[in-house]
Amino acid sequence: MPFPECINAMVIDIRNVSAFLDNEVPIIPWRLLEEECPVRLVVPQDRLDHYAGFFEPTWLTTDVETAIQEIREFMDMFVH
């Protein structure tokens, strides 16, 4: 199923995923990456270093509220 055109940002919470993911796991739709969609991965604090080796470090956070705030600030740049 294709993603709707209205998606402009994505927060992916993988804190409760027990397996360690790597860059081969397709958790981020490539179409959104090609359109420079802001992405935030919410990961457990103890796995932050592990995921920093696979994903863009600026995408990583350990808190959903922080992820949402960062995306709001990014989107505000286009509005103001």
Distance bins in CASP14 RR format, pairs under 12 A and 6 or more apart:
PFRMAT RR
TARGET T0000
AUTHOR 0000-0000-0000
RMODE 2
METHOD distances of the structure
MODEL  1
1 29 0 0 0 0 0 1 0 0 0 0 0
2 29 0 0 0 0 1 0 0 0 0 0 0
2 31 0 0 0 0 1 0 0 0 0 0 0
2 32 0 0 0 0 0 1 0 0 0 0 0
3 10 0 0 0 0 1 0 0 0 0 0 0
3 28 0 0 0 0 0 1 0 0 0 0 0
3 29 1 0 1 0 0 0 0 0 0 0 0
3 30 0 0 0 0 0 1 0 0 0 0 0
3 31 1 0 0 1 0 0 0 0 0 0 0
3 32 1 0 0 1 0 0 0 0 0 0 0
3 33 0 0 0 0 0 1 0 0 0 0 0
3 34 0 0 0 0 0 1 0 0 0 0 0
3 35 0 0 0 0 0 1 0 0 0 0 0
3 37 0 0 0 0 1 0 0 0 0 0 0
4 29 0 0 0 0 0 1 0 0 0 0 0
4 31 0 0 0 0 0 1 0 0 0 0 0
4 32 0 0 0 0 0 1 0 0 0 0 0
5 31 0 0 0 0 0 1 0 0 0 0 0
5 32 0 0 0 0 0 1 0 0 0 0 0
5 35 0 0 0 0 1 0 0 0 0 0 0
5 37 0 0 0 0 0 1 0 0 0 0 0
6 32 0 0 0 0 0 1 0 0 0 0 0
6 37 0 0 0 0 0 1 0 0 0 0 0
7 28 0 0 0 0 0 1 0 0 0 0 0
7 29 0 0 0 0 1 0 0 0 0 0 0
7 31 0 0 0 0 1 0 0 0 0 0 0
7 32 1 0 0 1 0 0 0 0 0 0 0
7 35 0 0 0 0 1 0 0 0 0 0 0
7 37 1 0 0 1 0 0 0 0 0 0 0
7 38 0 0 0 0 0 1 0 0 0 0 0
7 39 0 0 0 0 0 1 0 0 0 0 0
7 71 0 0 0 0 0 1 0 0 0 0 0
8 32 0 0 0 0 1 0 0 0 0 0 0
8 35 0 0 0 0 1 0 0 0 0 0 0
8 36 0 0 0 0 0 1 0 0 0 0 0
8 37 1 0 0 1 0 0 0 0 0 0 0
8 38 1 0 0 1 0 0 0 0 0 0 0
8 39 0 0 0 0 0 1 0 0 0 0 0
8 71 0 0 0 0 1 0 0 0 0 0 0
8 72 0 0 0 0 0 1 0 0 0 0 0
8 74 0 0 0 0 1 0 0 0 0 0 0
8 75 1 0 0 1 0 0 0 0 0 0 0
8 78 0 0 0 0 1 0 0 0 0 0 0
8 79 0 0 0 0 0 1 0 0 0 0 0
9 28 0 0 0 0 0 1 0 0 0 0 0
9 32 0 0 0 0 1 0 0 0 0 0 0
9 33 0 0 0 0 0 1 0 0 0 0 0
9 35 0 0 0 0 0 1 0 0 0 0 0
9 36 0 0 0 0 0 1 0 0 0 0 0
9 37 1 0 0 1 0 0 0 0 0 0 0
9 38 1 0 1 0 0 0 0 0 0 0 0
9 39 1 0 0 1 0 0 0 0 0 0 0
9 40 1 0 0 1 0 0 0 0 0 0 0
9 59 0 0 0 0 0 1 0 0 0 0 0
9 67 0 0 0 0 1 0 0 0 0 0 0
9 68 0 0 0 0 1 0 0 0 0 0 0
9 69 0 0 0 0 0 1 0 0 0 0 0
9 70 0 0 0 0 1 0 0 0 0 0 0
9 71 1 0 1 0 0 0 0 0 0 0 0
9 72 0 0 0 0 1 0 0 0 0 0 0
9 73 0 0 0 0 0 1 0 0 0 0 0
9 74 1 0 0 1 0 0 0 0 0 0 0
9 75 1 0 0 1 0 0 0 0 0 0 0
9 76 0 0 0 0 0 1 0 0 0 0 0
9 78 0 0 0 0 0 1 0 0 0 0 0
10 27 0 0 0 0 1 0 0 0 0 0 0
10 28 1 0 0 1 0 0 0 0 0 0 0
10 29 1 0 0 1 0 0 0 0 0 0 0
10 31 0 0 0 0 0 1 0 0 0 0 0
10 32 1 0 0 1 0 0 0 0 0 0 0
10 33 0 0 0 0 1 0 0 0 0 0 0
10 35 0 0 0 0 0 1 0 0 0 0 0
10 36 0 0 0 0 0 1 0 0 0 0 0
10 37 1 0 0 1 0 0 0 0 0 0 0
10 38 1 0 0 1 0 0 0 0 0 0 0
10 39 1 0 1 0 0 0 0 0 0 0 0
10 40 1 0 0 1 0 0 0 0 0 0 0
10 41 0 0 0 0 1 0 0 0 0 0 0
10 42 0 0 0 0 0 1 0 0 0 0 0
10 59 0 0 0 0 1 0 0 0 0 0 0
10 67 0 0 0 0 1 0 0 0 0 0 0
10 68 0 0 0 0 0 1 0 0 0 0 0
10 71 0 0 0 0 1 0 0 0 0 0 0
10 74 0 0 0 0 0 1 0 0 0 0 0
11 27 0 0 0 0 0 1 0 0 0 0 0
11 28 0 0 0 0 0 1 0 0 0 0 0
11 32 0 0 0 0 0 1 0 0 0 0 0
11 37 0 0 0 0 0 1 0 0 0 0 0
11 38 0 0 0 0 1 0 0 0 0 0 0
11 39 1 0 0 1 0 0 0 0 0 0 0
11 40 1 0 1 0 0 0 0 0 0 0 0
11 41 0 0 0 0 1 0 0 0 0 0 0
11 42 1 0 0 1 0 0 0 0 0 0 0
11 43 0 0 0 0 0 1 0 0 0 0 0
11 59 0 0 0 0 1 0 0 0 0 0 0
11 60 0 0 0 0 0 1 0 0 0 0 0
11 61 0 0 0 0 1 0 0 0 0 0 0
11 63 0 0 0 0 0 1 0 0 0 0 0
11 64 1 0 0 1 0 0 0 0 0 0 0
11 65 0 0 0 0 0 1 0 0 0 0 0
11 66 0 0 0 0 1 0 0 0 0 0 0
11 67 1 0 1 0 0 0 0 0 0 0 0
11 68 1 0 0 1 0 0 0 0 0 0 0
11 69 0 0 0 0 0 1 0 0 0 0 0
11 70 0 0 0 0 1 0 0 0 0 0 0
11 71 1 0 0 1 0 0 0 0 0 0 0
11 72 0 0 0 0 0 1 0 0 0 0 0
11 74 0 0 0 0 0 1 0 0 0 0 0
12 21 0 0 0 0 0 1 0 0 0 0 0
12 25 0 0 0 0 0 1 0 0 0 0 0
12 26 0 0 0 0 0 1 0 0 0 0 0
12 27 1 0 1 0 0 0 0 0 0 0 0
12 28 1 0 0 1 0 0 0 0 0 0 0
12 29 0 0 0 0 0 1 0 0 0 0 0
12 32 0 0 0 0 0 1 0 0 0 0 0
12 37 0 0 0 0 0 1 0 0 0 0 0
12 38 0 0 0 0 0 1 0 0 0 0 0
12 39 1 0 0 1 0 0 0 0 0 0 0
12 40 1 0 0 1 0 0 0 0 0 0 0
12 41 1 0 1 0 0 0 0 0 0 0 0
12 42 1 0 0 1 0 0 0 0 0 0 0
12 43 0 0 0 0 1 0 0 0 0 0 0
12 51 0 0 0 0 0 1 0 0 0 0 0
12 55 0 0 0 0 1 0 0 0 0 0 0
12 59 0 0 0 0 1 0 0 0 0 0 0
12 60 0 0 0 0 0 1 0 0 0 0 0
12 61 0 0 0 0 0 1 0 0 0 0 0
12 64 0 0 0 0 0 1 0 0 0 0 0
12 67 0 0 0 0 1 0 0 0 0 0 0
12 71 0 0 0 0 0 1 0 0 0 0 0
13 27 0 0 0 0 0 1 0 0 0 0 0
13 40 0 0 0 0 1 0 0 0 0 0 0
13 41 0 0 0 0 1 0 0 0 0 0 0
13 42 1 0 1 0 0 0 0 0 0 0 0
13 43 0 0 0 0 1 0 0 0 0 0 0
13 44 0 0 0 0 0 1 0 0 0 0 0
13 60 0 0 0 0 0 1 0 0 0 0 0
13 61 0 0 0 0 1 0 0 0 0 0 0
13 62 0 0 0 0 0 1 0 0 0 0 0
13 63 0 0 0 0 1 0 0 0 0 0 0
13 64 1 0 0 1 0 0 0 0 0 0 0
13 65 0 0 0 0 0 1 0 0 0 0 0
13 66 0 0 0 0 0 1 0 0 0 0 0
13 67 0 0 0 0 1 0 0 0 0 0 0
13 68 0 0 0 0 0 1 0 0 0 0 0
14 20 0 0 0 0 1 0 0 0 0 0 0
14 21 1 0 0 1 0 0 0 0 0 0 0
14 22 0 0 0 0 0 1 0 0 0 0 0
14 25 0 0 0 0 1 0 0 0 0 0 0
14 27 1 0 0 1 0 0 0 0 0 0 0
14 28 0 0 0 0 0 1 0 0 0 0 0
14 40 0 0 0 0 0 1 0 0 0 0 0
14 41 1 0 0 1 0 0 0 0 0 0 0
14 42 1 0 0 1 0 0 0 0 0 0 0
14 43 1 0 1 0 0 0 0 0 0 0 0
14 44 0 0 0 0 1 0 0 0 0 0 0
14 47 0 0 0 0 1 0 0 0 0 0 0
14 48 0 0 0 0 0 1 0 0 0 0 0
14 50 0 0 0 0 0 1 0 0 0 0 0
14 51 0 0 0 0 1 0 0 0 0 0 0
14 54 0 0 0 0 0 1 0 0 0 0 0
14 55 0 0 0 0 0 1 0 0 0 0 0
14 59 0 0 0 0 0 1 0 0 0 0 0
14 60 0 0 0 0 0 1 0 0 0 0 0
14 61 0 0 0 0 0 1 0 0 0 0 0
14 62 0 0 0 0 0 1 0 0 0 0 0
14 64 0 0 0 0 0 1 0 0 0 0 0
14 67 0 0 0 0 0 1 0 0 0 0 0
15 21 0 0 0 0 0 1 0 0 0 0 0
15 41 0 0 0 0 1 0 0 0 0 0 0
15 42 1 0 1 0 0 0 0 0 0 0 0
15 43 1 0 0 1 0 0 0 0 0 0 0
15 44 1 0 1 0 0 0 0 0 0 0 0
15 45 0 0 0 0 1 0 0 0 0 0 0
15 46 0 0 0 0 0 1 0 0 0 0 0
15 47 0 0 0 0 1 0 0 0 0 0 0
15 48 0 0 0 0 0 1 0 0 0 0 0
15 51 0 0 0 0 0 1 0 0 0 0 0
15 60 0 0 0 0 0 1 0 0 0 0 0
15 61 0 0 0 0 0 1 0 0 0 0 0
15 62 1 0 0 1 0 0 0 0 0 0 0
15 63 0 0 0 0 1 0 0 0 0 0 0
15 64 0 0 0 0 1 0 0 0 0 0 0
15 67 0 0 0 0 0 1 0 0 0 0 0
16 42 0 0 0 0 1 0 0 0 0 0 0
16 43 0 0 0 0 0 1 0 0 0 0 0
16 44 0 0 0 0 1 0 0 0 0 0 0
16 47 0 0 0 0 0 1 0 0 0 0 0
16 64 0 0 0 0 0 1 0 0 0 0 0
17 25 0 0 0 0 1 0 0 0 0 0 0
17 27 0 0 0 0 1 0 0 0 0 0 0
17 41 0 0 0 0 0 1 0 0 0 0 0
17 42 0 0 0 0 0 1 0 0 0 0 0
17 43 0 0 0 0 1 0 0 0 0 0 0
17 44 0 0 0 0 1 0 0 0 0 0 0
17 47 0 0 0 0 1 0 0 0 0 0 0
17 51 0 0 0 0 0 1 0 0 0 0 0
18 44 0 0 0 0 0 1 0 0 0 0 0
18 47 0 0 0 0 0 1 0 0 0 0 0
19 25 0 0 0 0 1 0 0 0 0 0 0
19 27 0 0 0 0 0 1 0 0 0 0 0
19 47 0 0 0 0 0 1 0 0 0 0 0
19 50 0 0 0 0 0 1 0 0 0 0 0
20 43 0 0 0 0 0 1 0 0 0 0 0
20 44 0 0 0 0 0 1 0 0 0 0 0
20 46 0 0 0 0 0 1 0 0 0 0 0
20 47 1 0 0 1 0 0 0 0 0 0 0
20 49 0 0 0 0 0 1 0 0 0 0 0
20 50 1 0 0 1 0 0 0 0 0 0 0
20 51 0 0 0 0 1 0 0 0 0 0 0
20 53 0 0 0 0 0 1 0 0 0 0 0
20 54 0 0 0 0 1 0 0 0 0 0 0
21 27 1 0 0 1 0 0 0 0 0 0 0
21 28 0 0 0 0 0 1 0 0 0 0 0
21 41 0 0 0 0 1 0 0 0 0 0 0
21 43 0 0 0 0 1 0 0 0 0 0 0
21 44 0 0 0 0 0 1 0 0 0 0 0
21 47 0 0 0 0 1 0 0 0 0 0 0
21 50 0 0 0 0 1 0 0 0 0 0 0
21 51 1 0 0 1 0 0 0 0 0 0 0
21 53 0 0 0 0 0 1 0 0 0 0 0
21 54 1 0 0 1 0 0 0 0 0 0 0
21 55 0 0 0 0 1 0 0 0 0 0 0
22 47 0 0 0 0 0 1 0 0 0 0 0
22 50 0 0 0 0 1 0 0 0 0 0 0
22 51 0 0 0 0 1 0 0 0 0 0 0
22 53 0 0 0 0 1 0 0 0 0 0 0
22 54 1 0 1 0 0 0 0 0 0 0 0
22 55 0 0 0 0 1 0 0 0 0 0 0
23 41 0 0 0 0 0 1 0 0 0 0 0
23 50 0 0 0 0 0 1 0 0 0 0 0
23 51 0 0 0 0 1 0 0 0 0 0 0
23 52 0 0 0 0 0 1 0 0 0 0 0
23 53 0 0 0 0 1 0 0 0 0 0 0
23 54 1 0 1 0 0 0 0 0 0 0 0
23 55 1 0 0 1 0 0 0 0 0 0 0
23 56 0 0 0 0 0 1 0 0 0 0 0
23 59 0 0 0 0 0 1 0 0 0 0 0
24 54 0 0 0 0 1 0 0 0 0 0 0
24 55 0 0 0 0 0 1 0 0 0 0 0
25 41 0 0 0 0 0 1 0 0 0 0 0
25 51 0 0 0 0 0 1 0 0 0 0 0
25 54 0 0 0 0 1 0 0 0 0 0 0
25 55 0 0 0 0 0 1 0 0 0 0 0
26 32 0 0 0 0 0 1 0 0 0 0 0
26 33 0 0 0 0 0 1 0 0 0 0 0
27 33 0 0 0 0 0 1 0 0 0 0 0
27 39 0 0 0 0 1 0 0 0 0 0 0
27 41 1 0 0 1 0 0 0 0 0 0 0
27 42 0 0 0 0 0 1 0 0 0 0 0
27 43 0 0 0 0 0 1 0 0 0 0 0
27 51 0 0 0 0 0 1 0 0 0 0 0
27 54 0 0 0 0 0 1 0 0 0 0 0
27 55 0 0 0 0 1 0 0 0 0 0 0
27 59 0 0 0 0 0 1 0 0 0 0 0
28 34 0 0 0 0 0 1 0 0 0 0 0
28 35 0 0 0 0 0 1 0 0 0 0 0
28 37 0 0 0 0 1 0 0 0 0 0 0
28 38 0 0 0 0 0 1 0 0 0 0 0
28 39 1 0 1 0 0 0 0 0 0 0 0
28 40 0 0 0 0 0 1 0 0 0 0 0
28 41 0 0 0 0 1 0 0 0 0 0 0
28 54 0 0 0 0 0 1 0 0 0 0 0
28 55 0 0 0 0 1 0 0 0 0 0 0
28 56 0 0 0 0 1 0 0 0 0 0 0
28 59 0 0 0 0 1 0 0 0 0 0 0
29 35 0 0 0 0 1 0 0 0 0 0 0
29 37 0 0 0 0 1 0 0 0 0 0 0
29 39 0 0 0 0 1 0 0 0 0 0 0
30 37 0 0 0 0 0 1 0 0 0 0 0
30 39 0 0 0 0 0 1 0 0 0 0 0
31 37 0 0 0 0 1 0 0 0 0 0 0
31 39 0 0 0 0 0 1 0 0 0 0 0
32 38 0 0 0 0 1 0 0 0 0 0 0
32 39 1 0 0 1 0 0 0 0 0 0 0
32 59 0 0 0 0 0 1 0 0 0 0 0
33 39 1 0 0 1 0 0 0 0 0 0 0
33 55 0 0 0 0 0 1 0 0 0 0 0
33 56 0 0 0 0 1 0 0 0 0 0 0
33 59 0 0 0 0 0 1 0 0 0 0 0
36 56 0 0 0 0 0 1 0 0 0 0 0
36 74 0 0 0 0 0 1 0 0 0 0 0
36 78 0 0 0 0 0 1 0 0 0 0 0
37 59 0 0 0 0 0 1 0 0 0 0 0
37 71 0 0 0 0 1 0 0 0 0 0 0
37 74 0 0 0 0 0 1 0 0 0 0 0
37 75 0 0 0 0 0 1 0 0 0 0 0
38 56 0 0 0 0 0 1 0 0 0 0 0
38 58 0 0 0 0 1 0 0 0 0 0 0
38 59 0 0 0 0 1 0 0 0 0 0 0
38 61 0 0 0 0 0 1 0 0 0 0 0
38 67 0 0 0 0 1 0 0 0 0 0 0
38 68 0 0 0 0 0 1 0 0 0 0 0
38 69 0 0 0 0 0 1 0 0 0 0 0
38 70 1 0 0 1 0 0 0 0 0 0 0
38 71 1 0 1 0 0 0 0 0 0 0 0
38 72 0 0 0 0 1 0 0 0 0 0 0
38 73 0 0 0 0 1 0 0 0 0 0 0
38 74 1 0 1 0 0 0 0 0 0 0 0
38 75 1 0 0 1 0 0 0 0 0 0 0
38 76 0 0 0 0 0 1 0 0 0 0 0
38 77 0 0 0 0 0 1 0 0 0 0 0
38 78 0 0 0 0 0 1 0 0 0 0 0
39 55 0 0 0 0 1 0 0 0 0 0 0
39 56 1 0 0 1 0 0 0 0 0 0 0
39 58 0 0 0 0 1 0 0 0 0 0 0
39 59 1 0 1 0 0 0 0 0 0 0 0
39 60 0 0 0 0 1 0 0 0 0 0 0
39 61 0 0 0 0 0 1 0 0 0 0 0
39 67 0 0 0 0 1 0 0 0 0 0 0
39 70 0 0 0 0 0 1 0 0 0 0 0
39 71 0 0 0 0 1 0 0 0 0 0 0
39 74 0 0 0 0 0 1 0 0 0 0 0
40 51 0 0 0 0 0 1 0 0 0 0 0
40 55 0 0 0 0 0 1 0 0 0 0 0
40 56 0 0 0 0 0 1 0 0 0 0 0
40 57 0 0 0 0 0 1 0 0 0 0 0
40 58 0 0 0 0 1 0 0 0 0 0 0
40 59 1 0 1 0 0 0 0 0 0 0 0
40 60 1 0 0 1 0 0 0 0 0 0 0
40 61 1 0 1 0 0 0 0 0 0 0 0
40 62 0 0 0 0 0 1 0 0 0 0 0
40 63 0 0 0 0 1 0 0 0 0 0 0
40 64 0 0 0 0 1 0 0 0 0 0 0
40 65 0 0 0 0 0 1 0 0 0 0 0
40 66 0 0 0 0 1 0 0 0 0 0 0
40 67 1 1 0 0 0 0 0 0 0 0 0
40 68 1 0 0 1 0 0 0 0 0 0 0
40 69 0 0 0 0 1 0 0 0 0 0 0
40 70 1 0 0 1 0 0 0 0 0 0 0
40 71 1 0 0 1 0 0 0 0 0 0 0
40 72 0 0 0 0 0 1 0 0 0 0 0
40 73 0 0 0 0 0 1 0 0 0 0 0
40 74 0 0 0 0 1 0 0 0 0 0 0
41 47 0 0 0 0 0 1 0 0 0 0 0
41 48 0 0 0 0 1 0 0 0 0 0 0
41 50 0 0 0 0 0 1 0 0 0 0 0
41 51 1 0 0 1 0 0 0 0 0 0 0
41 52 0 0 0 0 0 1 0 0 0 0 0
41 53 0 0 0 0 0 1 0 0 0 0 0
41 54 0 0 0 0 1 0 0 0 0 0 0
41 55 1 0 1 0 0 0 0 0 0 0 0
41 56 0 0 0 0 1 0 0 0 0 0 0
41 57 0 0 0 0 0 1 0 0 0 0 0
41 58 0 0 0 0 0 1 0 0 0 0 0
41 59 1 0 1 0 0 0 0 0 0 0 0
41 60 1 0 1 0 0 0 0 0 0 0 0
41 61 1 0 0 1 0 0 0 0 0 0 0
41 62 0 0 0 0 1 0 0 0 0 0 0
41 63 0 0 0 0 0 1 0 0 0 0 0
41 64 0 0 0 0 0 1 0 0 0 0 0
41 66 0 0 0 0 0 1 0 0 0 0 0
41 67 0 0 0 0 1 0 0 0 0 0 0
41 70 0 0 0 0 0 1 0 0 0 0 0
41 71 0 0 0 0 0 1 0 0 0 0 0
42 48 0 0 0 0 0 1 0 0 0 0 0
42 51 0 0 0 0 0 1 0 0 0 0 0
42 55 0 0 0 0 0 1 0 0 0 0 0
42 59 0 0 0 0 1 0 0 0 0 0 0
42 60 0 0 0 0 1 0 0 0 0 0 0
42 61 1 0 1 0 0 0 0 0 0 0 0
42 62 1 0 0 1 0 0 0 0 0 0 0
42 63 1 0 0 1 0 0 0 0 0 0 0
42 64 1 0 1 0 0 0 0 0 0 0 0
42 65 0 0 0 0 1 0 0 0 0 0 0
42 66 0 0 0 0 1 0 0 0 0 0 0
42 67 1 0 1 0 0 0 0 0 0 0 0
42 68 0 0 0 0 1 0 0 0 0 0 0
42 70 0 0 0 0 0 1 0 0 0 0 0
42 71 0 0 0 0 0 1 0 0 0 0 0
43 49 0 0 0 0 1 0 0 0 0 0 0
43 50 0 0 0 0 1 0 0 0 0 0 0
43 51 1 0 1 0 0 0 0 0 0 0 0
43 52 0 0 0 0 1 0 0 0 0 0 0
43 53 0 0 0 0 0 1 0 0 0 0 0
43 54 0 0 0 0 0 1 0 0 0 0 0
43 55 0 0 0 0 1 0 0 0 0 0 0
43 57 0 0 0 0 0 1 0 0 0 0 0
43 59 0 0 0 0 1 0 0 0 0 0 0
43 60 1 0 1 0 0 0 0 0 0 0 0
43 61 1 0 0 1 0 0 0 0 0 0 0
43 62 1 0 0 1 0 0 0 0 0 0 0
43 63 0 0 0 0 0 1 0 0 0 0 0
43 64 0 0 0 0 0 1 0 0 0 0 0
43 66 0 0 0 0 0 1 0 0 0 0 0
43 67 0 0 0 0 0 1 0 0 0 0 0
44 50 0 0 0 0 1 0 0 0 0 0 0
44 51 0 0 0 0 1 0 0 0 0 0 0
44 60 0 0 0 0 0 1 0 0 0 0 0
44 61 0 0 0 0 0 1 0 0 0 0 0
44 62 1 0 0 1 0 0 0 0 0 0 0
44 63 0 0 0 0 0 1 0 0 0 0 0
45 51 0 0 0 0 0 1 0 0 0 0 0
45 60 0 0 0 0 0 1 0 0 0 0 0
45 61 0 0 0 0 0 1 0 0 0 0 0
45 62 1 0 1 0 0 0 0 0 0 0 0
45 63 0 0 0 0 1 0 0 0 0 0 0
46 62 0 0 0 0 1 0 0 0 0 0 0
47 53 0 0 0 0 0 1 0 0 0 0 0
47 54 0 0 0 0 0 1 0 0 0 0 0
47 55 0 0 0 0 0 1 0 0 0 0 0
47 60 0 0 0 0 1 0 0 0 0 0 0
47 62 0 0 0 0 1 0 0 0 0 0 0
48 54 0 0 0 0 0 1 0 0 0 0 0
48 55 0 0 0 0 0 1 0 0 0 0 0
48 57 0 0 0 0 1 0 0 0 0 0 0
48 59 0 0 0 0 0 1 0 0 0 0 0
48 60 1 0 0 1 0 0 0 0 0 0 0
48 61 0 0 0 0 1 0 0 0 0 0 0
48 62 1 0 0 1 0 0 0 0 0 0 0
48 63 0 0 0 0 0 1 0 0 0 0 0
49 55 0 0 0 0 0 1 0 0 0 0 0
49 57 0 0 0 0 0 1 0 0 0 0 0
49 60 0 0 0 0 1 0 0 0 0 0 0
49 62 0 0 0 0 0 1 0 0 0 0 0
50 57 0 0 0 0 0 1 0 0 0 0 0
50 60 0 0 0 0 0 1 0 0 0 0 0
51 57 0 0 0 0 1 0 0 0 0 0 0
51 59 0 0 0 0 1 0 0 0 0 0 0
51 60 1 0 1 0 0 0 0 0 0 0 0
51 61 0 0 0 0 0 1 0 0 0 0 0
51 62 0 0 0 0 0 1 0 0 0 0 0
52 58 0 0 0 0 0 1 0 0 0 0 0
52 59 0 0 0 0 1 0 0 0 0 0 0
52 60 1 0 0 1 0 0 0 0 0 0 0
52 61 0 0 0 0 0 1 0 0 0 0 0
52 62 0 0 0 0 0 1 0 0 0 0 0
53 59 0 0 0 0 0 1 0 0 0 0 0
53 60 0 0 0 0 1 0 0 0 0 0 0
54 60 0 0 0 0 1 0 0 0 0 0 0
55 61 0 0 0 0 0 1 0 0 0 0 0
58 67 0 0 0 0 0 1 0 0 0 0 0
58 70 0 0 0 0 1 0 0 0 0 0 0
58 71 0 0 0 0 0 1 0 0 0 0 0
58 74 0 0 0 0 0 1 0 0 0 0 0
59 67 0 0 0 0 1 0 0 0 0 0 0
59 70 0 0 0 0 1 0 0 0 0 0 0
59 71 0 0 0 0 0 1 0 0 0 0 0
59 74 0 0 0 0 0 1 0 0 0 0 0
60 66 0 0 0 0 0 1 0 0 0 0 0
60 67 0 0 0 0 1 0 0 0 0 0 0
60 70 0 0 0 0 0 1 0 0 0 0 0
61 67 1 0 1 0 0 0 0 0 0 0 0
61 68 0 0 0 0 1 0 0 0 0 0 0
61 69 0 0 0 0 1 0 0 0 0 0 0
61 70 1 0 0 1 0 0 0 0 0 0 0
61 71 0 0 0 0 0 1 0 0 0 0 0
63 69 0 0 0 0 1 0 0 0 0 0 0
63 70 0 0 0 0 0 1 0 0 0 0 0
64 70 0 0 0 0 0 1 0 0 0 0 0
64 71 0 0 0 0 0 1 0 0 0 0 0
65 71 0 0 0 0 0 1 0 0 0 0 0
65 72 0 0 0 0 0 1 0 0 0 0 0
66 72 0 0 0 0 0 1 0 0 0 0 0
66 73 0 0 0 0 0 1 0 0 0 0 0
67 73 0 0 0 0 0 1 0 0 0 0 0
67 74 0 0 0 0 0 1 0 0 0 0 0
68 74 0 0 0 0 0 1 0 0 0 0 0
68 75 0 0 0 0 0 1 0 0 0 0 0
69 75 0 0 0 0 0 1 0 0 0 0 0
69 76 0 0 0 0 0 1 0 0 0 0 0
70 76 0 0 0 0 0 1 0 0 0 0 0
70 77 0 0 0 0 0 1 0 0 0 0 0
71 77 0 0 0 0 0 1 0 0 0 0 0
71 78 0 0 0 0 0 1 0 0 0 0 0
72 78 0 0 0 0 0 1 0 0 0 0 0
72 79 0 0 0 0 0 1 0 0 0 0 0
72 80 0 0 0 0 0 1 0 0 0 0 0
73 79 0 0 0 0 0 1 0 0 0 0 0
73 80 0 0 0 0 0 1 0 0 0 0 0
74 80 0 0 0 0 0 1 0 0 0 0 0
END
